[in-house]
Each structure stands twice: as C-alpha cells, then as structure tokens.
Amino acid sequence: YSAGAAAMTAAARHFVPNEAVADAYAGRYRLYGEINQAMTPMWERIAGQQART
C-alpha cells in the first residue's frame, strides 16, 4: 500500500517551524487543548441530537 500511496502523492511544500517563536506555538497548542476540552460536551450533545433525527 505504501508504494501505491507514494506513487499518487507528492509534497508540494516543506514546512519548517520557526524555533524563535516556539513559545508562542506551545502557548497556542495549550489553548487549543483547553478549547477541545471545553467543547467536548457540546460536540457530544450535538452528536446525540443528530442520532435522533
């Protein structure tokens, strides 16, 4: 499978993180984690409503 996937895909760009702003990246990642935790109950409620329709 990996040979087939490799034959059909190609990287258009290569991203290299800017180490000078690593603290900002880390802070945003922590914030995203908090958002994820806060939203989980809402996503579960939405999923429950969709299951009933």
C-alpha positions in Angstrom: 0.0 0.0 0.0 2.8 2.5 0.8 4.2 2.2 -2.7 0.8 3.0 -4.2 0.3 5.9 -1.9 3.8 7.2 -2.6 3.1 7.0 -6.4 -0.1 9.0 -6.1 1.1 11.8 -3.8 3.8 14.4 -3.6 4.7 17.1 -1.1 4.3 20.5 -2.7 6.0 22.3 0.2 8.0 21.5 3.2 7.2 23.3 6.5 10.0 24.1 8.9 8.8 25.5 12.3 10.3 28.8 13.3 12.2 28.0 16.5 12.3 31.7 17.5 8.5 31.5 18.2 8.4 28.1 19.8 6.9 29.5 23.0 4.1 31.1 21.0 3.4 27.7 19.3 3.4 26.0 22.6 1.0 28.5 24.1 -1.4 28.2 21.2 -1.3 24.4 21.4 -2.1 24.6 25.1 -5.0 26.9 24.4 -6.3 24.6 21.7 -6.2 21.7 24.2 -8.4 23.8 26.6 -10.8 24.7 23.8 -11.0 21.0 22.9 -11.8 20.0 26.5 -14.4 22.8 26.8 -16.2 21.9 23.6 -16.3 18.1 24.1 -19.6 18.2 26.0 -21.2 20.3 23.3 -20.0 18.0 20.5 -21.4 15.0 22.4 -24.8 16.8 22.7 -24.8 17.7 19.0 -23.9 14.1 18.1 -26.8 12.9 20.4 -29.2 15.2 18.6 -28.1 14.1 15.2 -28.6 10.5 16.2 -32.3 11.2 17.0 -33.1 13.0 13.7 
